[in-house]
Amino acid sequence: MNRSNPNPAHLKLANGLIFNGFSFGYDQAVSGEVVFSTAMVGYPESLTDPAYRGEILSLTYPIVGNYGIPPSSEIVDGVSSYFNSNKIQAKGLVLLDYSNQYSHWNGIKSLDEWLEEHKVSAIWGVDSRELAQVLRDEGSIRGAIVPMGCEEPPLIDIEAINYVAQVSTQKVLHYGSGSKKVVLVDCGVKDSLIRNLLQQGIEIIRTPWDFNFNTIESDAVIIAGGPGSPLHCRETIEHIKSAIESNPSKPLLGLSLGGVMVAIAAGAIPFKMKRPHRGSNQPVQLHGSSRAYITYQNHGWGVDDSTIEKGWERYFTNLNDLSCEGVKHLQKPFYALLFYPEVESAPTDTQFILENFCNLL
């Protein structure tokens, strides 16, 4: 991109609002659900997070790109060392400003070069904090990035698309060789979770989202979070119900969208959130205590835990809106979190939850 003579572009929202700026990355029009994140660092991890599939991500931090992009060639145990998947998952990126010159010990290319390589459109010069206020007040909105000279694309119906099926593995994969075996149901798993489990000496069996994981012998099951609506994952929810009924002693953990699915299997009613929880500064409180933690979150669906079955209770509460951030069984090792306890480049306050879960095996 020629920063001295950039191509004008605009971000148009479904409510008619237009934010003018300049195109960078891949110069093409693109539409998706516009969401924002308040994370200050970690843009390579965020953009490769499968939970951002189908979304145009706006970052409120004012300058992005100063430490460039790390190499994608560093693979350990079949998993990327620096990213959350093998490609950019977000459909577009919105920034106030970005640094075309980077400086970092493992930076090998600029953000602009990386976006162009992956054919991802982006726009800078947008007041991303004003945009965040709009999204905060009105909720996530469909929108489009339109560079000058490009035809405005139609706004897609995001609720009609099964994004989980797009990001999930298509076959069963194996990682590690630990003494304990965990089935990881891939509804949009991040590589950071796999790296974390491998560091704890866990053998991982990664399955497609709709695979009947109950047919695999294991010591525990984790339902990994991902993009879109849990209503497209009826098969997964039915498999979770079967696991809860037939394996009362086998530990089960749901994370983010996976946590929503576990809560649904326990009787909670899901709903599309007007103000989704995204970013690395979401405060939650452990239910029944005065302990609070700062968490990384990326979910647009919540659950009404007042409808949950007997034997279950709320696990965590979001201190911003008092919504349910997880449920757990009172006697059995079944847990659901709507946030991520293991994300890198984010607070590690709740890392102990995943460690405690692994200690149950």
Secondary structure, DSSP 8 states (H G I E B T S, - for coil): --TTS--EEEEEETTS-EEEEEEEES-S-EEEEEEEE--SS-HHHHHT-GGGTTEEEEE-SSEE-TT-B--S--EETTEESS-SSSS---SEEEESEE-SS---TT--B-HHHHHHHTT-EEEES--HHHHHHHHHHH--EEEEEEETTS-------GGG--HHHHHS-SS-EEE---SEEEEEE-SS--HHHHHHHHHTTEEEEEE-TTS-GGGS--SEEEE---SS-GGG-HHHHHHHHHHHHH-TTS-EEEETHHHHHHHHHTT-EEEEEEEEEEEEEEEEEETTSS-EEEEEEEEEEEEEGGG--TTEEEEEEETTT--EEEEEESSSSEEEESSBSS-SSS--TTHHHHHHHHHT-
